[in-house]
């Protein structure tokens, strides 16, 4: 996706997570990311000969949780 250089009007994203070490050899983490703001595609309308850039959130349906495990030896 092309980054248009502008943000979502009254929207954005936030992430919250936690991590822990076990005997300094393993590190566990979990993170949640949430996108907020009015939902719409980057270019609207889709069938227009001259698409218009949208200032709305096109990642609204992509909230996710990530897990990580790191180990050293």
N, C-alpha and C positions, 0 to 999 in steps of 0.2 A: 504494500500500500504506500502511496505517496504521502509524505508528511506535508500538509499545506502550510504549516507554520503558525497556526492559530489553535487555541484551546476550545474546549467545549463550553458553551455559554451556560453558566450556572450548573456546571457539572465537573466531573473529573474522575479520579480513582483514589482508593486508599488501600494500603496493605497493613496487615497486622500478623505478627508471628511470634514464635517462641523457639528457643533452641536450648539444648542441654548437652553437657559433656559427661562421658562415663569413663572414669579412670584415665582421662587424658589420651585415650586411644580411639574413642568413638564419639562422634558428634551427631546428634539427632536434631532435626528441625522440622517445623510445620509452619506454613504461611497461608493466609487467606487474602485474596485480592478481590475487591468489589468495585465495579464501575457504576457511577451514578450520573443522573442528568436525563433530560428528555431524549428518547430514542429516535434515531433516524439514520439513514445511510449517509456516507460521506458526500456522494453526489446525488441530487434529487432534482427533478424526477428522472427515473431511469431511461425513459424513451424520448427525452427531450433532445432536440438537435444541439442545444447549448446547455449542458448540465450546469446546475447551480451548486456551489459549495455550501454544505450544511454546517451549522455551528452546533449540531446536536451530537449525542453520544452514539457512535456506531459500534461500541463494544458492550452495550448494555446487557446482552445475553451471554457474555463470556466470563462471568465471575468464576473463580477457580480456587482450589486448594492444592498446594504443592507440598511434597514431603521430600526430605533429603537425609541421607546417611553418609557420613564420611568416616573413614577409618585410616589409621596410621599403623605402621609396623616397623 
